[in-house]
Amino acid sequence: MAHAHESNTKRIWMVFGILSVITLVEVYLGIIKPEALHLNGPGTSWLNWIFIILTLAKAYGIAWVFMHLEGEKKWFRRCIVWTAVFLIIYLVTLLLIEGEYLYETLSPLVKW
């Protein structure tokens, strides 16, 4: 028995549109750099947190759609997503801690 071939053209364009809008928001915020978002948030500025969250949203969307995670078992999806989220949060935490240390250590020597 042959399966009917479904066209995913509409879905691909929808995903393209969503990812494009998120990217445009990132580029827009990167160009104008609103002064209100330069206030220190937890560990870094709120603008950096917005970039981190939007980037994670794009990565999750790409994995969900193009790696076909929506068709997998619930626990398999959770294993992939939770592992990636944990590792990314761990990496961001280490980068923020080390970046703050380098900034405090080198700020008397380097003009930022």
N, C-alpha and C positions, 0 to 999 in steps of 0.2 A: 504494500500500500504506500503510495507516494504522498508526502505531505505537501500541502499547498504552500507555495512561496509567498510570503508576505513582504511587501515593500516597506522598508523602514525609512524612506526618504523624509516623511513628515517628522518622524521622531528625531532623526539626525539634525534636521534644520532647527527643531525646537531646542535641542541640546546646544547646538551651535549658537543660537540666539541667547540662551541663558548664560553660557560661558562668555560670550562677547559682552553682555551687559555687565557681568561681574568684572571682567577685565577693563572695560571702559571706566567703571567706578574707581578701580585701582589706579588707572592712569590719571584720571581727573584729580583724585586726591593727591597723587604724587606730584602733579604739576602745580596745583594751587597751594598745597600744604597749609590747610587752615590753621591759623594761630591758636584757636581754641583747642585743637587736638594735639598741640605740642606740650600741653601740661603733662606733668609726670603722672603716669598711671602706675599700676603695680609692676615694677621692674623696668619699665620703659614708657615711652609716650603712648597716648591713646591711638595716635595715628599708626604706630607700629603694630599695635594689637589689632587694629582694623585690617591691616595688610595680612597679618598672620591668619586671622579668622577667614577672610575672603579666599586666601590661598588654600587653606584646608577645605573650604567648601568646594572649590573647583576640583581639588584632588579627589575628594569623595565622589563628586558627580562624575568625573571621568572614570573612576574605578567602577562605580555603580552601573554606568551605561555601557562603556566600551569593554569592560571585563565581564559583562553579563552577570553581575552579582545579584540582580533582582530575581533571577531564576534559580538561585542556589538555595540550599537548606538554610534555615534561620541561624543555626549555630555556626555553620561554616562562614556565613557573612559576618557574624559577630567576631569570630576568630580573626578574620582578616582586618576588619575595621578597628576593633579594639586594640589589636597589636600595633597597627599603624598609628592610631591616635596616641597611644601610650608612648611609642618611640618618638613621635614628633613633639609631644609635650615635653618629654625628657630632653630632647635636643634643644628646644627653645629655652627651657629653663637653664640648661648649662651654658648656652650662648649668652643669655642675659646676665647670668652671674659672672662669667668670665669677662664679658664686655665691660661690665661695671667695674670690675677689679682693674682691668687694663686702663680704663678711663681715669680712675682715681690714682693709679700708680704713675701713669705717663703724663697726666695733665700738667704737672709743673714743668715738664721737659718739652712738650709738644704743644704748639698752638693749633687747636682744633678748628 
